[in-house]
Amino acid sequence: TPLLLSTTESPISVYTVLQFLFFVLAGFLAAVAIKRFVLSRIFDVLLVDSGVQNTVNSLMRYVVMLVSILLELNAVGVGKHINAMVGALLFGLGFIIKDPAADFFAYFVILVQRPIKIGDYIKIDDEAAGVVRKITPRSVVLRRKNSTMIIVPNSYVTSHNIVNWNYIRGFIAFNDIHVSLAYQEDPVKAKEIFERILDTSPYVLKNPKPIVRLDNFGHNGYEFMLRGFVSSNYTLDQWSIASDIRLQIVKTLREHDMQLALPIRLMVNYQAKPSEHGDMPEMAPEQMEE
């Protein structure tokens, strides 16, 4: 006996309601069975992360429930409307799950290609830089230098260039140190001093050999470049190591009475003088050096 929509081709009765509930219950039981007897065994064999397990289980449950509902709609006689309903549903869900789906697929890219891993110090941009603390199906959690945490979506990680100091274990070079020395000093002696400073540092490796190079004859003096390599175990200490080397450079140069190059600024002061015709003043420059 129809309860609703009795004049239509697909009236709603007690039987159709019970049938709908039966398909929903059957879909729920099928999802539980697949999770317990199929997916759990696959996860145990592949040693899948718990976050991935929860994500896969949730997606599987939604798919099974959706299939059971579609089968019920076809059983009660509204199967010809399924295509339109599914199309509308997918169109609406596309806008909702676009970003989460992109992050989810990017998560598998990270797991397979392994451009980053837990404990790596990475830099994606000026804001997203730090130690990788956690990789989830949705995002990567970084701890920055000031101990604050930043959460970066997986899709953002895979779509940008990544600087990874720990991608390959071995050694890294700290940022080049540039020193400008006054022209009255001996550049050969300065190079020997810089090399000795790098050689005596307990953190700078002997192999690869540190690099000291006279890069350029600058406007104010000799421009030297110092590059040292440290073990990748000291990735997070590279800035402190470079700072200690800079302090040692200043101390050693003072011990040898050697001067760093000072910038020279020219200041031109134009004073107006009356011209013979009284129209245009003549400009007399006065130069001053600092």
C-alpha positions in Angstrom: 0.0 0.0 0.0 1.5 3.3 -1.1 2.2 5.8 1.7 3.6 8.7 -0.4 3.6 9.5 -4.1 0.8 7.0 -4.8 0.1 8.6 -8.2 3.7 8.4 -9.5 5.5 5.5 -11.1 7.6 4.9 -7.9 5.3 5.2 -4.9 6.8 4.9 -1.4 5.4 2.2 0.8 6.4 0.4 4.0 8.0 -2.3 1.9 10.2 0.2 0.0 11.2 1.8 3.3 12.1 -1.6 4.8 14.0 -2.5 1.7 15.9 0.8 1.8 16.9 0.1 5.5 17.9 -3.4 4.6 20.3 -2.2 1.8 21.8 0.4 4.2 22.4 -2.3 6.9 23.8 -4.7 4.3 26.2 -2.0 3.1 27.3 -1.3 6.6 27.9 -5.0 7.3 29.8 -5.3 4.0 32.0 -2.4 4.9 32.8 -3.9 8.3 33.6 -7.3 6.8 35.9 -5.8 4.1 37.7 -3.7 6.8 38.2 -6.7 9.1 39.0 -9.5 6.8 40.5 -7.8 3.7 42.1 -4.4 4.4 43.4 -5.3 7.9 45.4 -8.2 6.4 46.7 -6.1 3.6 47.8 -3.4 6.1 49.6 -5.9 8.2 51.6 -7.3 5.2 52.5 -3.8 3.8 53.1 -2.2 7.2 50.9 0.8 6.2 50.9 3.9 8.5 47.9 4.2 10.8 46.9 7.5 9.2 46.7 5.9 5.8 44.7 3.0 7.3 42.1 5.3 8.7 41.9 7.3 5.4 41.5 4.1 3.3 38.9 2.6 5.7 36.9 5.8 5.6 36.9 6.0 1.8 36.0 2.3 1.5 33.1 2.7 3.9 31.7 5.7 1.9 32.0 3.8 -1.4 30.3 0.7 -0.1 27.4 2.7 1.4 27.0 4.7 -1.8 26.9 1.5 -3.9 24.3 0.0 -1.5 22.1 3.1 -1.8 22.4 3.1 -5.6 21.3 -0.5 -5.7 18.3 0.3 -3.4 17.2 3.1 -5.7 17.4 0.8 -8.7 15.4 -1.9 -6.8 12.5 0.5 -6.0 12.2 1.6 -9.6 14.0 4.9 -9.7 17.1 3.5 -11.5 16.5 5.7 -14.5 17.2 8.7 -12.3 20.4 7.3 -10.9 22.7 8.8 -13.5 21.3 12.3 -13.0 21.5 11.9 -9.2 25.1 10.6 -9.3 26.1 13.3 -11.7 24.7 16.0 -9.4 26.3 14.3 -6.4 29.7 14.1 -8.0 29.5 17.7 -9.3 28.8 18.9 -5.8 31.3 16.7 -4.1 34.0 17.8 -6.6 34.1 21.3 -5.2 34.1 20.1 -1.6 36.8 17.4 -1.8 39.0 18.9 -4.5 41.7 20.1 -2.1 41.5 17.1 0.4 41.7 14.7 -2.6 44.7 16.5 -4.0 46.4 16.4 -0.6 45.6 12.7 -0.2 47.1 11.7 -3.6 50.1 14.0 -2.9 50.6 12.0 0.3 51.1 8.8 -1.7 53.6 10.7 -3.9 55.5 11.6 -0.8 55.5 8.1 0.5 56.6 6.6 -2.8 59.2 9.2 -4.0 60.3 10.1 -0.4 61.5 13.6 -1.2 61.2 14.3 2.5 61.1 12.1 5.6 60.7 12.5 9.4 63.7 14.4 10.8 64.7 16.2 7.6 65.4 19.9 7.6 63.7 21.4 4.6 62.8 24.7 3.1 59.9 25.2 0.7 59.7 29.0 0.9 60.6 31.8 3.4 57.7 30.8 5.7 57.6 27.0 5.3 61.0 25.9 6.6 61.8 23.6 9.4 62.3 20.1 10.6 59.7 17.5 9.4 58.0 16.2 12.5 55.0 14.4 11.0 53.6 13.4 7.6 49.8 12.9 7.5 47.4 12.1 4.6 46.5 15.8 4.6 49.6 17.8 5.5 53.2 17.9 6.6 54.0 19.3 10.0 57.2 21.4 10.3 59.0 22.7 13.4 60.6 26.0 12.6 63.7 27.6 14.2 61.7 29.5 16.8 60.1 26.2 17.9 56.7 27.1 16.4 54.9 24.5 14.3 53.6 25.1 10.7 51.2 22.8 8.8 51.8 22.6 5.1 49.3 20.9 2.8 50.7 17.9 0.9 49.7 19.3 -2.5 51.7 22.5 -1.7 54.8 20.4 -0.8 54.7 18.3 -4.1 54.0 21.3 -6.3 57.0 23.5 -5.1 60.7 23.2 -5.1 62.1 21.7 -1.9 65.5 22.4 -0.4 66.3 19.3 1.7 69.6 19.4 3.7 69.2 15.8 4.7 68.1 14.2 1.5 71.4 12.4 1.2 73.4 11.6 4.4 76.9 12.9 4.3 78.0 16.5 4.4 76.6 20.0 3.6 78.2 23.4 3.2 77.0 26.3 5.3 76.2 29.6 3.6 79.3 31.2 2.0 81.0 33.8 4.2 82.0 36.9 2.3 84.8 39.1 3.8 85.9 42.4 2.3 89.5 43.3 3.2 91.1 46.8 2.7 93.4 47.2 -0.3 96.4 48.1 1.9 96.5 44.6 3.4 98.3 41.6 1.9 95.7 39.3 0.2 98.1 36.3 0.3 98.5 36.6 4.0 94.8 37.1 4.5 94.0 33.9 2.5 96.4 31.9 4.7 94.7 33.3 7.8 91.2 32.3 6.5 92.4 28.8 5.6 93.9 28.3 9.1 90.7 29.4 10.7 88.6 26.9 8.7 91.2 24.1 9.3 91.2 24.7 13.1 87.4 24.6 13.4 86.4 21.3 15.1 83.2 21.1 12.9 84.6 21.9 9.4 85.5 18.7 7.6 89.0 18.2 6.1 87.4 16.2 3.2 85.9 17.9 1.2 88.6 20.5 1.7 87.4 24.0 2.7 87.5 26.7 0.0 89.0 30.1 0.4 88.9 32.3 -2.8 89.6 35.8 -3.8 86.3 36.4 -5.6 86.7 40.0 -6.8 88.4 43.4 -6.6 85.5 45.3 -5.0 84.9 49.0 -4.8 86.1 49.1 -1.2 88.7 46.2 -1.1 89.5 42.6 -1.7 86.4 40.4 -1.6 87.1 36.9 -0.3 84.7 34.0 -0.2 84.9 31.2 2.5 83.1 27.9 2.2 83.3 25.1 4.7 81.6 21.7 4.8 80.1 20.1 7.9 78.6 16.7 8.6 74.9 16.4 7.9 74.5 15.6 11.6 75.1 19.3 12.3 72.5 20.5 9.8 70.6 22.5 12.5 73.9 23.8 13.9 75.3 25.2 10.7 74.3 28.8 11.4 76.0 28.7 14.8 79.1 27.2 13.3 79.3 29.9 10.7 78.7 32.5 13.3 81.7 31.2 15.4 83.9 31.3 12.3 82.9 34.9 11.6 83.8 35.8 15.2 87.1 34.1 14.9 87.8 36.0 11.6 87.3 39.3 13.4 89.5 38.3 16.3 92.3 37.0 14.2 92.3 40.0 11.9 92.6 42.3 14.9 95.5 40.3 16.2 97.3 40.8 13.0 96.3 44.5 12.7 94.5 43.9 9.5 91.6 46.1 8.5 88.3 45.2 7.0 87.3 47.3 4.0 85.2 50.3 4.9 82.6 51.7 2.6 83.4 55.0 1.0 80.6 57.5 0.4 81.0 60.5 -1.8 78.9 63.5 -1.0 78.6 66.3 -3.5 77.5 69.7 -2.3 76.5 72.2 -5.1 76.7 75.9 -4.1 75.0 78.4 -6.4 77.2 81.3 -7.6 75.8 84.3 -9.5 76.6 84.1 -13.2 77.7 87.0 -15.3 74.3 87.4 -17.0 72.3 86.8 -13.8 70.2 84.1 -15.4 71.6 80.6 -14.7 73.7 80.1 -11.6 77.0 78.2 -11.9 77.3 75.0 -9.8 80.6 74.5 -7.9 80.9 70.9 -6.5 82.6 70.2 -3.2 83.5 66.6 -2.6 83.7 65.0 0.8 84.8 61.5 1.7 83.7 59.4 4.7 
